[in-house]
Amino acid sequence: MPGGCEVITRLLDLDAYHLPTGRLHRWRLCTPPTYQLRGGPWPGLCYLPLVVQPPEVTVSVASPSAPARLSVGGVVLANHLWGGPRQWWVEDVATGALVEVALPGRPLTPLLTEYAVAGRRVVERLIEVGGAYSSAQSVFSGVVAADPKQSKIYQIDIEVMGQEELCNIALQSDLDVYKNEDIFGEHEDVRESLKGKSREVALGECVVEPTYRGTRDGRHVYSVNGVRRVHAVEWVSNRGSRYTRVAADPGIGEWTADLASSLLTLGGAKPESLRAKVVGDAPGGEYLATLGQVAGLVLGRAGLPGLPCDLHQVVGLAYAPGDAPTVATVLDSLAASVARGGWYVTHAGSVWLGRLPGFGPAVATYRAGVNCSPAVPSLSAGGNAPARAVALQWGAVPEVDDLADAATAQDQALLATTWRTVRRAAVDVAAAYPLAREVTVETALQRATDAEAEATALLTDRSVVRRTCSLDVYDGAPGLDVGAVIHVTGGALVPGRTCVVLGRESRGRLRRTSLIVSPL
C-alpha cells in the first residue's frame, strides 16, 4: 500500500445506559463511509458513519524494563443535521436483541439527553472496507471517563481513558478501614490515631511493623494484616530480641497468634520496637507468596481479569495503616522485581504481567513499501544510556534504630538496614561510556537466590544500548499489544530483524498507526 493509503474502516462500539428504560444499549458507529454488516448476528445492519476522530491512543515503555504507560485522546463525533434515515437500531447488551430508536435532526443528541455514558466500555475495531465482520480486529478497548459534551452545535466530544486507569482503584474497599470497635480496651489515643484509616496489608512473605490495637485481658494486641487471614507468623521480636511463641496465655516475653484474624497477643510490658515475619496473605487458608500468585490475588480482590503469570520468585509487600495502595502501585512493584518486567492491559481487557517481550514468537510480519513505511529512528533512539552497574535492593524491612544486646547477630544484621543489596558491574560499559551510571532498583524479592539471579539478568538488560525505531504500519496493527514480537524486513535500520513492540500510537484524525519497536 504505497504512500500509506488506508482502505480500512474504524468501527466504534459505544455502551450507554438508557435512563428512561434502565437498559444498557450499544451504539455502533464508524468512520465514513458507513459500514454494512456482512455476516455476524445482523447481516445488513449499518453503522452510523459519524466518527470524526477515533481514540488517539499512545502506549509506550521507556525500555523493555519499564511498565507500559498509556495516554488516550478523546473521541469526536459528528452531530450535524442528518439527511439519513430517522429510524436506527442499537443493541440491548443484556439480551442481544436490536432496539429501534428514533433519530432527531441531529442524530446523536440522545447521547446528550437520554443516556449516561461515563464508566461504560468503548471498543475500536479495524476492518477492511467491504470486509466480513468476522475479520474485524480490536485495536483499543477503553472506558468513557465522563458523559459526552457538546463542544460545538455540530460536534460531540467524549473523553476516553484506557483500561489501565481501572487499575488505579484502591486495593482495599471503602469498608476496609479501622473502626472504633477494632480497638481493644480504653485506648482513646489509639482509637483516634487509627479511626478511618485503611487497614495494614501484608502480601507474600515480609517483615512488618505490627499495628497496635490496644489491650485485652491485660495483654497487648497487635495485627499484621488488618482483619485478613495469614498463612503463618514465623517470629516476633522487640528491638531484635525474639519472643517465645506459646499456645495460650502468653506471659513476659511470650506471644500467641490468631492466624484467621492476623492478631498477635503479647504478654508483659508494651514492646518498644515490635517486628514480625509474616508469611502470606492467605484467603481461604491458601498460601500465596510467589510473584504470579500475589499478582493474581491482587487482581482477584479488585475484580479485574488477569492472564496467568508464570513468575515464581518469592515476594513480599507491606503497607502500613493509611497507605491505601492501589492495584497499579502493587503491579508496579511486582513488575520492577524482575528484569524486563512490565504489566499491561491487553486489547481483550485482561491484565498481563511478566517479562518483555511477553508474547512468544513473531505474530506479524511487516515489509517496507508493502504494509509499512521504512523504519526511522524514534525520538527515544539512543536516549536510553547503558548502565555500568546495577544495585538490586531486596528483602525490605522496617529497620530498628536501637537494637537490643540480646538480639542475635543475624537479627541485628537483618533489622539494622532497610534493604539487602546485590551489585553487578559491567567493566566494558564503564570503559566505553564515561557518563554511564549505576542503576538502583527497589524490588519486592524476598530470597537471596532470586535477587542474585535477577541482578545478573538486570545488568545484562540495562548494560545494552536500546535502539528504537518508529514504524508506520498500514493495517492499524490489529491485536498487537506492548510486548508482542514482530518481524520487520526492508529498510536500512532493521533489515530482516525480529523486534519487540515497545509502544504504539493511533492518530485518530490521520487514521494511521505507528509502532515503536526495538530489535532483539
Secondary structure, 3 states (H helix, E strand, C coil): CHHHCCCEEEEEEEEEEECCCCEEEEEEEECCCCCECCCCCCCCCECECCEEECCEEEEECCCCCCCCEEEEECEEEECCCCCCCCEEEEEECCCCCEEEEECCCCCCHHHHHCEECCCCEEEEEEEECCCCHHHCEEEEEEEECCCCEEEECCEEEECEEEHHHHHHCECCCCCCECCHHHCECCCHHHHHHHCCCECCEEEEEEEECCEEEEEECCEEEEECCCCCCEEEEEEEEECCEECEECCCCCCECEEEEECCCCEEEEECCCCCCEEEEEEEECHHHCCCCEHHHHHHHHHHHHCCCECCCCCCCEEEEEECCCCCCEHHHHHHHHHCCCCCEEEEECCCCCEEEEECCCCCCCCEEEEECCCECCCEECCCCCCCCCEEEEEEEECCCCCCCCCCCCCCHHHHHHHCCCCEEEEEECHHHHHHCCCCEEEEEECCECCHHHHHHHHHHHHHHHCCCCCCEEEEECCCCCCCCCCCEEEEECCCCCCCEEEEEEEEEEECCCCEEEEEEEEC
